[in-house]
Amino acid sequence: MKPEINVIGAGLAGCEAAWQALKLGCRVKLYEMKPHKMSPAHHSAGGFAELVCSNSLRSDSPENAVGLLKAEMTAMGSLIMEAAHACRVPAGSALAVDRHAFSEYITNKLKNHPDVTVIEEEVTRLPEDGITVVATGPLTSDTFAAWIKENVADYEGLSFYDAAAPIVDAASINREIAFAASRYGKGEACYLNCPMTKEEYEAFYEALITAETAHLHEFEEDLTVFEGCMPVEVMASRGFDVLRYGPMKPVGLPLPDTGKEAFAVVQLRMENNMGSMYNLVGFQTHLTFPEQRRVFRMIPGLENAEFLRYGVMHRNTFLNSPKLLDANYRLRSRPTVFFAGQMTGVEGYVESAGSGLVAGCNAALLALSKQPLYFPEETELGAMGAFVSRGTTGKFQPMNANFGIIKPLEKKVKGGKVARNAEYARRSLRMIEQINTELFGTKTVDTNETD
């Protein structure tokens, strides 16, 4: 009889944790509160692994930190990466997906697996027995969050807020103004670019920083914004040129008719393979819906934009993980419990899934009475776990994948940053290949095998 583990939450981290446990020969009870109860950020009633903030999984190059993380996960047989490549939409050098197809792919894989039992109910406390991976996300239900706060030793709750960008109907974009191009011509010309003159930018900037923001609920009034997902109006409030050096930077996007750069550029990224939807890149926002219509229609090319989804803002909660978790995301005070996803302090879709991969592998190894697997700090998977378990000086804050948390190279590499990052990637992927061979052997693992 195969051992069984519990996975609470069917987001990216929970789905990846479940998949890795299945690959290693465990059965999985997968708890998901949708469709009976929804978080403020989710819209899909029954789908797993719903993407909310963006459809982009960011850079696809292993010489980029998140690209390396994706390469590591792909080598480890990640379900999230398998689905992402199967549901890919053009996005230049980035990996973007059709979010509906992506969710459907993962949902079908898990719901149709013979060793998965899906339980559609809200979990309000940890199971008394068994090995459990908690992946309830940054919007963990109030009831369960309260139970964790009361019952997890040394628990200290921290919260921040992030925001989702609007999506517009492609048919409503003025193609006489918006032109197709990827920055510096990298990859397919799959972005639409809305250029601004200095005068247009000045008017837009003034409207943006004076626009009305949505009312905060009482529990959201202590607003702390994570730098990696900052509302565009907050970014603009920091200075006139901040957007021009951030999401509205015009470099690498010459105007088709003159070859010169605009004063500022708003990029729109394709949301699905049909090209019927585009999101405003970097335009996460907390403006009211009427203000979003008014201000964002000031962008040249979007004067008649039809909004398919407005930007929203929501509360995220994460653990003070260095006090609670080890490098495998295991709860030190209760070694049969693992946490995964953004609630651990990793930030981003890929990072969340990566933490699920590590937690799922180790939950399964524990269930199988095998030694834990600590990914080396020379890998992004291992470096993220080390960061979560140790943190940095000062207050613990979420962190994206980056080369700064990876163990430094033993020798200096000539050729600058690109050559150095390429060596990081080569070193990491050699280690991941060895780990994969030790865990699964050379045989391709069939996750549908039964006893």
C-alpha positions in Angstrom: 0.0 0.0 0.0 1.4 3.4 -1.0 1.8 5.9 1.9 -0.4 9.0 1.7 0.2 12.7 2.3 -2.1 15.6 2.6 -1.7 18.7 0.4 -3.8 21.7 1.4 -4.4 24.1 -1.4 -4.4 23.5 -5.2 -2.5 26.6 -6.3 0.8 26.3 -8.1 2.7 25.3 -5.1 0.2 22.7 -3.9 -0.2 21.2 -7.3 3.5 20.9 -7.8 3.9 19.4 -4.3 1.2 16.8 -5.1 2.8 15.9 -8.4 6.3 15.3 -6.9 4.8 13.1 -4.2 3.0 11.1 -6.8 6.2 10.7 -8.8 7.9 9.3 -5.8 5.2 6.7 -5.2 2.8 8.3 -2.7 -1.0 8.8 -2.7 -2.3 12.4 -2.2 -5.3 13.9 -0.6 -5.6 17.3 -2.2 -7.8 19.8 -0.3 -9.1 22.8 -2.2 -11.8 25.2 -0.8 -13.0 26.3 -4.3 -15.7 26.4 -5.6 -17.5 26.4 -2.2 -15.4 29.4 -0.9 -13.4 31.9 -3.0 -10.6 34.2 -2.1 -10.9 37.9 -3.1 -8.3 37.5 -5.9 -9.6 34.4 -7.7 -12.3 34.1 -10.4 -12.2 30.5 -11.6 -14.7 28.4 -9.7 -13.1 25.0 -10.0 -9.7 25.2 -11.7 -6.4 24.5 -10.0 -3.3 26.6 -10.4 -5.1 29.8 -11.2 -2.9 32.7 -12.4 -4.1 36.0 -11.0 -1.6 38.8 -11.2 -0.1 38.0 -14.7 0.1 35.3 -17.3 3.9 35.7 -17.6 6.3 33.3 -15.9 9.1 35.8 -16.8 12.4 35.2 -18.5 13.0 31.9 -20.3 16.8 32.1 -20.4 18.8 30.0 -17.9 21.3 32.8 -17.7 18.6 34.7 -15.9 17.8 33.6 -12.3 14.2 32.8 -12.8 15.0 31.2 -16.1 17.5 29.0 -14.3 14.9 28.1 -11.7 12.5 27.0 -14.5 15.3 24.9 -16.1 15.9 23.2 -12.8 12.2 22.5 -12.3 11.9 21.2 -15.9 14.8 18.8 -15.3 13.0 17.6 -12.1 9.8 16.8 -14.0 7.8 19.7 -12.8 4.0 19.6 -13.6 3.9 23.4 -13.6 6.6 23.7 -16.2 5.1 20.9 -18.3 1.8 22.8 -18.4 3.5 26.1 -19.1 5.3 24.8 -22.2 2.1 23.0 -23.3 0.0 26.2 -23.0 2.6 28.8 -24.1 1.7 32.0 -25.9 4.1 34.3 -27.8 5.9 36.6 -25.4 9.4 37.3 -26.8 12.1 36.0 -24.5 9.6 35.5 -21.7 7.5 32.4 -20.9 3.8 33.4 -20.9 0.8 31.1 -21.0 -2.8 31.0 -21.9 -4.0 31.1 -18.3 -7.2 29.2 -18.8 -5.6 26.4 -20.8 -2.8 26.3 -18.2 -5.2 25.8 -15.3 -7.2 23.3 -17.2 -4.1 21.2 -18.1 -3.0 21.0 -14.4 -6.5 20.4 -13.1 -7.1 17.5 -15.6 -3.7 15.9 -14.8 -4.4 15.8 -11.0 -8.1 15.1 -11.0 -7.7 12.2 -13.4 -4.8 10.6 -11.5 -5.7 7.3 -9.8 -3.7 8.2 -6.7 -5.2 11.6 -6.1 -8.3 12.2 -4.0 -9.6 15.8 -4.3 -11.6 17.1 -1.3 -13.5 20.3 -2.0 -13.8 21.9 1.4 -12.2 24.7 3.5 -9.5 23.4 5.8 -9.7 25.2 9.2 -7.0 23.4 11.1 -4.1 21.0 10.4 -4.9 17.3 10.3 -4.1 15.6 13.6 -2.1 12.8 11.9 -0.2 12.2 8.7 2.3 14.2 6.7 0.9 17.5 5.4 2.0 20.2 2.9 0.3 23.5 3.6 0.1 25.6 0.3 -2.9 27.8 1.0 -1.3 30.8 -0.6 -1.0 34.4 0.4 -4.7 34.7 0.8 -5.1 31.9 3.3 -8.6 31.9 4.7 -9.1 34.0 7.9 -10.2 30.9 9.8 -7.2 28.8 8.9 -4.8 31.7 9.3 -6.2 32.3 12.8 -5.7 28.7 13.7 -2.1 28.8 12.4 -1.4 31.9 14.4 -2.7 30.4 17.6 -1.2 26.9 17.2 2.1 27.2 15.4 4.9 27.8 17.8 6.7 31.2 17.6 4.3 32.3 14.8 4.6 35.9 13.7 2.4 37.0 10.9 3.6 39.5 8.4 1.4 40.9 5.6 1.9 42.9 2.4 -0.3 43.8 -0.5 0.1 43.2 -4.2 -2.0 44.2 -7.2 -3.1 42.7 -10.5 -2.9 44.5 -13.8 -5.9 45.2 -16.1 -6.7 43.2 -19.2 -8.1 44.8 -22.4 -10.0 43.4 -25.4 -7.5 43.2 -28.3 -10.2 44.4 -30.7 -10.5 47.7 -28.9 -6.8 48.6 -29.2 -6.0 51.2 -31.9 -3.5 49.5 -34.1 -2.8 52.7 -36.0 -1.0 53.9 -32.9 0.0 50.7 -31.0 2.8 48.9 -32.9 4.1 45.4 -32.5 7.6 44.9 -31.3 9.7 43.2 -28.6 12.3 45.2 -26.7 15.6 45.2 -28.7 13.9 42.9 -31.2 14.3 39.9 -28.9 11.9 37.0 -29.8 8.7 37.4 -31.7 7.1 40.9 -32.0 4.4 39.8 -29.6 4.0 42.9 -27.5 1.9 45.9 -28.6 3.5 49.2 -27.7 1.7 52.5 -27.0 4.1 55.4 -27.4 3.8 58.8 -25.7 5.1 62.2 -26.4 6.3 64.3 -23.5 3.1 66.3 -23.5 1.0 63.1 -23.5 3.1 61.6 -20.7 2.8 64.8 -18.6 -1.0 64.7 -18.8 -1.2 61.0 -18.1 1.2 61.3 -15.1 -0.8 64.1 -13.6 -4.1 62.1 -14.0 -2.5 59.0 -12.5 -1.1 60.5 -9.3 -4.3 62.4 -8.6 -6.7 59.5 -9.4 -9.0 58.0 -6.8 -7.9 54.7 -5.3 -10.3 52.0 -4.2 -11.6 51.9 -0.6 -9.6 49.7 1.7 -11.3 47.2 4.0 -10.6 47.8 7.6 -8.1 44.9 7.7 -6.2 46.4 4.8 -5.6 49.8 6.2 -2.0 49.2 7.3 -0.8 49.2 3.7 2.7 47.8 3.0 3.5 47.3 -0.7 6.0 44.7 -1.9 8.4 46.4 -4.3 8.1 43.6 -6.9 4.4 44.1 -7.4 3.9 47.8 -6.7 0.7 49.6 -7.9 1.6 51.9 -10.8 0.1 54.9 -9.1 2.4 54.3 -6.0 5.4 54.0 -8.3 4.4 57.2 -10.1 4.1 59.1 -6.8 7.8 58.5 -6.2 8.8 60.9 -9.0 8.0 62.2 -12.5 10.5 59.9 -14.3 10.2 56.8 -12.2 7.7 55.1 -14.7 10.0 56.1 -17.6 12.8 54.0 -16.0 10.4 51.2 -15.0 7.4 49.8 -16.8 7.1 52.7 -19.3 10.8 52.8 -20.4 11.1 53.5 -24.1 14.5 52.1 -24.7 14.8 49.3 -27.3 11.5 50.2 -28.8 12.1 52.5 -31.7 9.1 54.1 -33.4 8.3 52.3 -36.8 8.0 55.5 -38.8 11.1 57.5 -37.4 13.3 54.9 -35.8 13.6 57.2 -32.8 12.5 56.4 -29.2 9.2 57.8 -27.8 9.3 59.8 -24.5 7.6 56.8 -22.8 6.0 53.6 -23.9 3.2 51.4 -22.4 3.6 47.7 -23.3 0.7 45.3 -23.8 1.4 41.6 -23.5 -0.7 38.9 -25.2 -2.8 37.0 -22.7 -3.9 34.0 -24.8 -3.0 32.1 -28.0 -5.9 33.7 -29.9 -4.4 37.1 -29.2 -7.8 38.3 -28.1 -6.7 39.8 -24.8 -3.7 41.9 -23.7 -2.6 43.0 -20.3 -0.9 46.3 -19.4 2.6 45.3 -18.4 3.6 46.6 -15.0 0.3 48.3 -14.5 -0.8 46.6 -11.3 -3.2 49.1 -9.7 -5.5 49.9 -6.9 -7.4 52.7 -8.7 -11.2 52.5 -8.7 -12.7 50.9 -11.8 -14.1 54.3 -13.2 -10.7 55.9 -12.6 -9.0 53.0 -14.4 -11.2 53.6 -17.4 -10.6 57.3 -17.4 -6.8 57.3 -16.8 -5.8 54.3 -18.8 -7.8 55.4 -21.8 -5.5 58.4 -21.9 -2.8 56.1 -23.1 -2.4 56.5 -26.9 -3.9 53.5 -28.6 -6.2 52.7 -25.6 -8.6 55.6 -26.0 -11.4 53.2 -26.7 -10.1 50.3 -24.7 -12.7 47.7 -23.4 -11.6 46.3 -20.1 -12.1 42.6 -19.7 -10.7 42.7 -16.2 -9.8 45.7 -14.0 -6.8 45.8 -11.8 -7.5 44.7 -8.2 -5.5 44.8 -5.0 -5.6 42.3 -2.2 -4.0 41.3 1.1 -1.1 38.8 1.1 0.0 37.1 4.3 3.3 35.2 4.8 5.1 33.5 7.7 8.2 34.8 9.5 9.8 31.7 8.0 13.4 32.0 9.3 11.9 31.4 12.8 9.7 28.6 11.7 11.0 26.6 8.7 14.1 24.7 7.6 15.5 24.7 4.1 13.1 22.1 3.0 10.2 24.3 4.1 9.5 21.9 7.0 8.1 23.3 10.2 10.8 22.9 12.8 8.3 22.5 15.7 6.2 19.9 13.9 8.4 17.9 11.5 5.5 16.2 9.7 4.2 19.6 8.4 5.7 21.4 5.4 4.7 24.8 4.0 5.0 25.9 0.4 4.2 28.9 -1.8 4.1 32.6 -1.3 3.1 32.2 2.4 6.7 31.1 3.0 8.2 34.3 1.7 9.2 33.3 -1.8 7.7 35.7 -4.3 6.4 34.9 -7.8 4.6 32.1 -9.6 7.7 30.2 -10.5 9.2 30.6 -7.1 6.0 29.4 -5.4 5.9 26.3 -7.6 9.6 25.7 -6.9 9.0 25.7 -3.2 6.2 23.3 -3.7 8.5 21.0 -5.6 11.0 20.9 -2.7 8.3 20.5 -0.1 6.5 17.8 -2.0 9.6 15.8 -2.6 10.6 15.9 1.0 7.1 15.2 2.3 7.1 12.1 0.1 10.5 11.0 1.2 9.4 11.3 4.8 6.3 9.2 4.1 8.6 6.6 2.5 11.0 6.6 5.5 13.8 7.9 3.3 16.4 10.6 4.0 15.4 14.2 3.3 16.7 15.9 0.1 18.4 19.3 0.7 19.0 20.9 -2.7 22.4 22.5 -2.9 22.7 26.2 -2.4 24.5 26.3 -5.8 21.0 25.8 -7.3 18.1 28.3 -7.3 15.8 25.6 -5.7 18.3 25.2 -2.8 19.2 28.9 -2.5 15.5 29.8 -2.1 15.1 27.3 0.6 18.2 28.6 2.4 16.9 32.1 2.1 13.5 31.2 3.6 15.1 29.3 6.5 17.7 32.0 7.3 16.4 35.2 5.9 18.6 38.3 5.8 19.6 41.0 8.2 16.6 43.1 9.3 13.0 42.4 8.9 12.1 39.3 6.8 10.6 40.2 3.4 9.6 38.2 0.4 12.3 37.5 -2.3 12.2 36.6 -5.9 14.7 34.2 -7.4 18.0 35.9 -8.0 21.7 35.1 -8.4 22.5 37.0 -5.2 21.2 34.3 -3.0 23.0 31.5 -4.8 26.4 30.2 -3.4 29.1 32.2 -5.2 31.3 30.6 -7.9 34.6 29.2 -6.7 36.5 31.0 -9.4 36.1 34.3 -11.1 34.7 34.0 -14.6 35.9 36.2 -17.5 33.4 37.8 -19.8 31.3 39.8 -17.5 27.8 39.2 -16.1 26.5 37.1 -19.0 29.4 34.7 -18.8 29.2 34.5 -15.0 25.5 33.8 -15.0 26.0 31.1 -17.7 28.5 29.4 -15.4 26.0 29.6 -12.5 23.5 27.8 -14.8 26.0 25.1 -15.9 27.0 24.4 -12.4 23.4 24.2 -11.1 22.0 22.1 -13.9 24.8 19.5 -13.4 23.8 19.2 -9.8 20.1 19.0 -10.6 20.8 16.2 -13.1 22.6 14.2 -10.5 19.7 14.7 -8.0 17.1 13.7 -10.5 19.1 10.5 -11.3 19.4 9.7 -7.6 15.7 10.2 -6.9 14.2 8.7 -10.0 17.0 6.8 -11.7 17.4 6.9 -15.5 14.0 5.4 -16.2 11.3 8.0 -17.0 8.8 8.0 -14.1 5.3 7.0 -15.0 3.1 8.8 -12.5 0.0 6.8 -13.5 1.5 3.5 -12.4 -0.5 1.8 -9.6 0.3 -1.0 -7.2 
